[in-house]
Amino acid sequence: MGKIRIIGLGAGDLSQLSVGTYRKLVSEENSVFTRTLDHPAVRDLQAEGVRFISFDDVYERFDSFENVYGTITEELIEKARDRDIYYTVPGHPMVAEKTVQLLLENGELEVEVEGGQSFLDDTFRTLKIDPVEGLQFIDATGFERGGLTYRQHTLFCQVYDAMIASEVKLVLLEDLPADYPVTIVTAAGSDRERVETVELADLDRTVEVDNLTSIYVPPASGEILSHQFQELRAVIRRLRGPGGCPWDRKQTHASLKKYLIEEAYEVIEAIDEEDDEHLADELGDVLLQVMLHSQIGEDEGYFTVDDVIRAVTDKMVRRHPHVFDEADMNEEEISRNWEAIKQEESQNARRDSLLDGVMTHAPALLQAIDLQKKASKVGFDWDDKSMVLDKMKEEWEEYTSADSQREREKELGDFLFTIANLARHDRIDAELALQETNRKFRRRFAFLEKEAELGNEKLKEMSLEQLEDWWQKAKEKERTTE
């Protein structure tokens, strides 16, 4: 069983190789394996008689870098079964070399790593940056937007070609403006070193890149990153902190209750208006309420927004085993499983009653429907719609025959509760249906006001017959425009 000796070629020509490394390579009788021939040191060593076997063709055979690196690793292990082999890589073997990591994880063969000058030191010198200020070192061939932190220096390595540069650009444009300056550094520290700063939008258009190219993104300001969650969190923390806003600092969970309700209804209104811009604005106002409550929780030492996010994330994963555990379920099974998980969560919450989960501060109509849904789960429900209609007639008769105001209030409540039950049996969202009627009333009444204004009349001085006539015109107008 052989051994794999990995040698780093540095970021430039032979001047970056140690004398000992240079002598090992030029005295090697067998061919030396190399990840790529596209490197200045490889060309210099070839001129001195070193024979190389590269894996450049592997890049052409696969569409993903994962497959490329896996194949290179497998072929190297196979070649080393019978003899010791040398394997060279650009830069330092322990810096941005996935094949090296895969070989080190392999338990079959012995692997030795010999030094090579990393391009990082020369890149820091060229860019005049200090990594102690905070540095993200990112493999451009495989990263996610969510992992980027733009407050630090960011360096993308392995920008092999224009396609990778384009992919980096497209991700960065999700968070940074098109004219944001980025710097392209190629062959840092060698006689081929090239440095050029361009606008982000031109990253893949005007600059030539190769396997020695890196892209540097300088730290961004809070103004540019105002769309990111951490910036919002910092703003809310400052508003609630010393020297912050007096109004925000004095708020409590109780004092903010009415605002959360108002903002939620404004979201519903924006949805009904089908106004996306308005909806985005109103959702932001709801998010503001969540952030304020979370900051109050943090200030008082009870919970933070991290706890809020963790709770909802865990809940969504737990309630969707058909997604995250890849359980095979049809739609009916998914619904049953969802209810079973919620029931288990309710039991863990130690509720004394099945109805304890119904919000007591929700609008009365929503409460009524939710109470009925909960009760129906244990069979306390009408068997069909006709029984609900009979109950409605009964409640209406009791209302009309009530003798006192208090009795009428109680009977009217019973009648409305039965109407909510009817809506549930007909699978109608009673809350949304009533909201639609309210909007309809607003439109028609606005028509009356406009007609009165055009006729230089006042609504309160008009007869009910005239108002009813205009009301019918408003209804007719709606029918012709639908």
Residue, then its C-alpha position, 0 to 999 in steps of 0.5 A: m500500500g502506497k502513500i500520497r504526498i501532497i505538495g502545495l505549489g504556491a500562488g505563483d511561479l517557482s520562486q514561491l517553492s522551497v528548495g527542498t520541495y523543488r528538488k523533490l519534484v525535479s528528481e521524481e522519476n514517475s509522473v507527478f499528479t496535479r489537480t490542474l496544469d494551469h499554474p505558472a509553477v507547473r509550466d516552469l517544472q515541465a520546462e525542467g523535465v518534470r512530467f505531470i498527469s493532470f485532472d483537467d479533463v475531469y472538470e469537463r466530464f462533470d457538471s458539479f464540483e462535488n463530482v469533480y473532487g470526488t472523482i479526483t480523490e477516488e482516482l488518486i487513491e486507486k493510483a496510490r495502492d501500489r506505490d507512493i505518489y506525489y499530488t500537487v495543488p495550487g497555493h497551500p494544500m490546506v487552503a481552499e483545497k477540497t480534494v485534500q480534505l477528502l484525501l485526509e478523511n480517507g482511512e485507507l491510505e497514509v497521506e502527508v501534506e507538505g507546505g506551499q505558500s498560500f495566496l492569502d498573505d500576498t492577497f492581504r498585502t495587495l488589498k491592504i486589509d487586516p483579517v483580524e478586523g473580520l474575514q469571510f473566506i468563501d469557496a466561490t464554487g459552492f456557497e449560499r447567500g444566507g451564509l454571507t456577512y457583509r459587515q466583514h471583509t469577504l474574499f471569494c477564492q476559486v473563481y475559475d472562470a466567467m461563469i463562476a464570477s457571474e454566479v458570485k455577482l448574481v448572489l451579491l446583487e441580492d444584497l448589494p447595489a450594482d455600483y458597489p466596488v469589488t476588487i479582482v485579484t489574480a496571481a497575488g504575489s507573483d510576477r503575473e499579479r493583476v488587480e482591478t476594482v470594478e462595479l459589481a455589475d461589471l464583475d463578469r463582463t470586463v475582467e479576465v479570470d482564471n484559476l488563480t483569481s479571487i474576488y474581494v468584497p469590502p465591508a458594507s454599511g448599515e444603510i446598504l444592509s437595511h434589508q437584512f434581519q440583523e440590521l433591523r434587530a440593531v435598530i430596534r435595540r437602539l430605539r429601546g436602549p439608552g439614548g433611544c426613543p422615549w416612546d419606544r422605551k416606555q412600551t410594554h407588552a400590554s401597551l402594544k397589544k392594540y397596535l398588533i391587532e391594528e397592524a394585522y387588520e391592515v395586512i388583511e386590508a392590503i391583501d383584499e386590495e391586491d396591492d403588493e406594495h401596500l402589503a409589503d409595507e403593512l407586513g413590515d409594520v407587523l414585523l416591527q411589532v414582533m421585534l418590539h415585543s421580542q426586544i422587550g422580552e430581551d430587556e426583561g430577561y425572559f426571551t429574545v427574538d432568537d427564542v421566537i424564531r427557534a420556536v416557530t422553526d422547530k414547530m414547522v419542522r415538527r409539524h411537517p414530517h412529510v417534508f423534513d423527514e420525507a415521510d410518504m403521506n397523502e393530503e388527508e394523512i398530512s391533515r390528520n398528522w398535523e392535528a395529531i401533532k397539535q394535540e400532542e403539543s396541547q397536552n404537553a402545554r398542560r391545558d385543562s380544557l380542549l377549549d383552552g387553545v382558543m384565543t380569548h382576545a380574538p374577534a368574537l366571530l373568530q372565537a365562535i368558529d374556533l370554539q365550535k371546531k374544537a368541540s366538534k373534534v369530540g363529537f359535540d356538533w350537529d350532524d348536518k346543516s338542516m339541524v343548524l338551520d332549525k337551531m337558527k329558527e329557534e334562536w331567532e324566535e327566542y330573540t324576537s320574543a325576549d321581554s328585556q334588553r338584557e334578554r335580547e342581548k343574550e338571545l342575539g348572541d346565541f343567534l349570531f353563534t348559530i350563524a357562525n356554526l352555519a358558516r362552518h358547516d358550509r365551509i365559509d370563512a364567516e370573518l372574511a364574508l363579513q369583512e367583504t360585506n363591510r367593504k361593500f357597504r363602504r362602497r355603496f355608502a360612498f356612492l350615496e355621498k358622491e351623489a349627494e355632493l353632485g346634487n348639492e344635497k345633504l344626506k341627513e336632509m334626504s328621505l329614506e326613499q331617495l336614499e334607497d333609490w340611490w342605494q339600488k343604483a349603487k348595487e346596479k353599478e357594482r353588478t355592471t362592473e363585476 
